Amino acid sequence: MSKFALDGFGKAISAELGHRGIEVLHVYPAYIKTDIAKNALAGTQGQTFGVDDCNIESGMTVQYAVDILIKAMYLKRNQVTIGSFFYYILPKLCFLSESFTNLVGEINNKQ
């Protein structure tokens, strides 16, 4: 839900401030190799977790993700998906699914 909220927040900012030349880039990343899991606090007196998550370990490098972000900003994109083909195609499939459902609903309502 938090990702959906951030997506909506970004779209609202784009709509409200776009006329002032403020551009918003929506970023949808897959796993990126960082120390976020290792440095996360465990529930015991502020100690760090100390272990990497296997998904993060197999993720892309920070430099690779930053290179994609810089290209997206240069090309003035309003959204970018960073990750494997699956991460790129999934949002598009969801959109098509919703569009197809709406189309079927309109056809059914006309009958």
N, C-alpha and C positions, 0 to 999 in steps of 0.2 A: 504494500500500500504506500510505503514511503516513496518508492520510485515513481509511482503514478502521481503522487502529490507533487514531487519535484518537476515532473513533466508538465503538469498543469500550471505550476507556478512559473516555469520558464516560458510557457506559451502566453500566460497573462502578462508577464513583463514585456515580451516581444510586442504584444498588441498595444500595450499602454505607452511604451517608450520608443517604439520603432520610428515614429515621426521625428524624434530627436536625434536620430542617427545611432541609437544604441542597438547593437545586434546581440542576439543570444544564440549560443551554440549548444544544442542538446546533445549530450554525449551518453551513449549507451555502451559501456565497456563490458567485455568478458573478464576473465581472470587475468590479473596483472601481477607479476612477481614483485611483491613488496614484503616488508617485514611486519605488516599490520597484525597478522595472527600471532606471530612470535612475540610482538611487543604488547599485545592485548593484556589487560590486567586480569589475572585469575581472581577467584573469589577469596583468596587467602591473604589478608594483610598487605595488599598492594603489590604482590609479587607478579611478575610477568608470566604469561602462559608458557613461553619458551619453545614452542613447537610450531613449525610451518604447517599450514593446511595443504593437503595434497593437491587440491584444485589450484591454489595459488602457486605452488611449486611448478606446476605444469603450464602456467600462464605465460603470456608474452612479457617481454622486458619492458621496463618503464620507458626506455629510449624509443622503442618501436611505437608504443602508444603515443608518446609525445610527438613523434614525427607525423603520425596520422592526424593528430589534433592541429598541428601547425599547418599542414596542407589544407585541412578543412576550413580553418580560419582564413587562409590566403584565398581560397576559392569562394569565400563568403557563403558557405553552407549553413543551413539552419539546424541540421542534425547530422550526426555521424555515429555509426555503429562500429565498434572496434572489437574484432574477434574473428573466430572461424566463420565459415560459410553459414553454419547453423545460426549463429548469433545475428548474422546479417539478414538472412531470409525469414526468420521466425516472425519479426514484427510485420513484414509484408504479407505473410500468410495469414496472420491475425486480421489485418486490414481486409484482405480478400474475403476471409470467412465472414466478417461482419457485413461487407458489401453484398456478398452472395445471399446472406440471410435476409438483408433488407430487400433485395430484389425479389426473392421468393415471396416475402411478405406482401410486397406491393402487388405482385401477380395474383396472389391468393385473394387479396382484398378487392381486386377488380372483378372477380368472378361472382 
